[in-house]
Amino acid sequence: MTVNMTKGQAISLQKSDGGTLTAVRMGLGWQAAPRRGLFGTRTREIDLDASAVLFADKQPVDVVFFRHLVSDDGSVRHTGDNLVGGAGQGGDDEAILVDLQRVPVHIDQIVFTVNSFTGQTFQEVQNAFCRLVDETNGQELARYTLAGGGAYTAQIMAKVHRTGSGWSMTALGTPANGRTFQDLMPTILPHL
């Protein structure tokens, strides 16, 4: 059963049978918003980029994005860059796989971001979402849908963080401006 999350909401990543999740996929999807023009409505391709920043004690130690597809320890993997988006009918345009059992013990948070490398704003995007999927069986566990666009070029979407002996996910949904994950660090840090 999928939990439809609201901004700031956290959920445990314990399985309903009491077990723990071993591998998850953070999927991101979006569509270009139709724009009215002189000759009718049209859409423009939107290139958004998903990133996962790995933190240890509030310090960034690794990042996975379209130019570094696998974390140094191999526990986090980006499936590849989508230059146009638009699967957005519920499917993932970009995905980041996390093998929770392989994440080193010093990594306590993984923050997922999406940004427009080309500088297009979220006013040009519709149906943007992130979702967490149990990679072992394909079951969607949680979904966070962005409400409305805005004059910003990035979004701090969610974080997965250690809680006791397991993991939790928190929907963040914080708008930001920046073309790369490095540009987003001042906005990410208050959420750690």
C-alpha positions in Angstrom: 0.0 0.0 0.0 1.4 3.4 -1.0 1.6 6.2 1.5 0.9 9.6 -0.2 3.2 11.9 1.7 2.9 15.5 2.6 5.8 18.0 2.9 7.7 17.2 6.2 6.0 13.9 6.7 8.3 11.0 7.7 7.6 7.2 7.4 9.5 4.2 8.7 11.0 1.9 6.1 10.2 -1.2 8.2 8.2 -3.9 6.2 4.7 -4.7 7.4 5.9 -8.1 8.5 8.5 -6.5 10.8 11.5 -7.1 8.5 13.6 -4.3 7.1 13.9 -3.2 3.5 17.1 -4.2 1.8 17.0 -2.2 -1.4 14.9 0.8 -2.5 14.5 2.9 -5.6 13.9 6.6 -5.5 12.1 7.3 -8.7 11.6 10.8 -10.0 9.1 11.8 -12.7 7.9 15.0 -14.4 6.3 16.3 -17.6 6.7 19.6 -19.4 3.8 21.9 -18.7 1.9 23.0 -21.9 2.5 26.6 -22.9 0.2 28.8 -24.9 1.8 30.3 -27.9 0.8 32.2 -31.0 0.0 28.9 -32.8 -1.7 27.1 -30.0 -0.5 25.0 -27.1 2.8 23.3 -27.1 5.3 21.7 -24.7 9.0 22.2 -24.5 11.4 19.4 -23.4 12.5 19.6 -19.8 15.8 18.2 -18.6 15.7 17.6 -14.9 18.5 15.8 -13.1 18.2 13.6 -10.0 21.0 13.4 -7.5 21.6 11.6 -4.2 24.0 13.3 -1.7 25.3 10.9 1.0 26.1 12.5 4.4 28.0 11.3 7.4 27.4 13.4 10.5 26.1 16.3 8.4 29.1 16.3 6.1 28.7 15.4 2.4 31.0 12.4 1.6 29.8 11.2 -1.8 27.2 12.1 -4.5 25.5 10.1 -7.2 24.3 12.0 -10.3 24.4 11.9 -14.1 28.2 12.4 -14.1 29.0 10.0 -11.3 26.5 7.1 -11.6 27.7 4.9 -8.8 28.8 5.9 -5.2 32.4 5.1 -4.3 31.2 2.2 -2.1 28.8 0.9 -4.7 25.7 1.1 -2.5 23.9 3.8 -4.5 23.4 3.8 -8.3 21.9 6.2 -10.7 20.2 4.5 -13.7 21.1 7.2 -16.2 20.2 10.7 -17.4 16.9 11.4 -19.0 17.2 14.5 -21.1 13.5 15.2 -21.8 11.3 13.8 -19.0 7.7 13.0 -19.8 7.2 9.4 -18.7 5.4 11.4 -16.0 2.2 9.2 -16.4 3.4 7.7 -13.1 6.5 6.1 -14.4 10.0 7.1 -13.4 12.0 9.4 -15.7 15.2 9.0 -13.6 15.8 6.6 -10.7 18.4 6.1 -8.0 18.8 2.6 -6.5 20.0 2.3 -2.9 21.2 -1.0 -1.5 20.5 -0.2 2.2 22.4 -3.2 3.4 25.6 -2.0 1.6 25.4 1.6 2.8 28.4 2.1 5.1 27.5 2.5 8.7 29.0 6.1 8.8 26.5 7.3 6.2 23.5 8.4 8.2 21.5 10.4 5.6 20.9 10.3 1.8 19.3 13.4 0.4 17.5 13.3 -3.0 17.4 16.4 -5.2 16.2 17.3 -8.6 17.5 20.3 -10.5 17.3 21.8 -14.0 20.9 21.8 -15.3 19.7 24.0 -18.2 18.1 26.6 -15.9 14.4 25.9 -16.8 12.1 26.7 -13.8 9.4 24.5 -12.2 6.9 26.8 -13.8 7.6 24.8 -16.9 7.1 21.5 -15.1 3.9 19.6 -14.2 3.2 16.3 -12.5 6.5 16.1 -10.7 6.9 13.5 -8.1 9.3 11.3 -6.2 8.4 7.8 -5.1 10.1 5.2 -3.0 9.8 1.6 -4.3 10.8 -1.7 -2.6 13.3 -2.8 -5.2 13.0 -6.5 -4.2 9.3 -6.7 -5.2 8.5 -3.5 -7.1 5.9 -2.3 -4.6 5.6 1.4 -4.3 5.9 2.4 -0.6 5.6 6.1 -0.6 5.0 9.0 -3.1 5.4 12.7 -2.7 3.8 14.8 -5.4 4.9 18.4 -5.9 2.1 20.9 -5.7 2.4 23.7 -8.2 5.4 25.1 -10.1 7.5 28.0 -9.2 10.2 30.4 -10.3 12.9 28.1 -8.9 15.2 25.6 -10.7 15.6 22.9 -8.1 13.8 20.9 -5.4 15.2 19.2 -2.3 12.7 16.3 -2.7 13.3 13.8 0.2 15.8 12.2 2.4 16.3 8.6 3.7 17.9 8.6 7.1 18.9 6.1 9.8 16.6 5.7 12.8 17.7 3.3 15.4 18.4 0.0 13.6 16.4 0.9 10.5 15.7 3.6 8.0 13.0 6.3 7.5 12.0 8.6 4.6 11.1 12.2 5.0 9.4 14.2 2.3 11.1 17.6 2.1 9.7 19.4 -1.0 11.9 22.5 -0.5 12.3 24.8 -3.5 15.8 26.0 -4.3 17.8 27.6 -7.1 20.8 25.9 -8.7 21.9 24.0 -11.7 23.9 21.3 -9.8 23.8 19.6 -6.4 26.7 21.8 -5.3 24.6 24.9 -5.8 21.9 23.3 -3.5 24.1 22.5 -0.5 23.1 25.7 1.4 19.5 24.7 1.1 20.1 21.0 1.9 22.1 21.6 5.1 19.2 22.9 7.3 17.3 19.6 6.6 20.0 17.3 8.1 
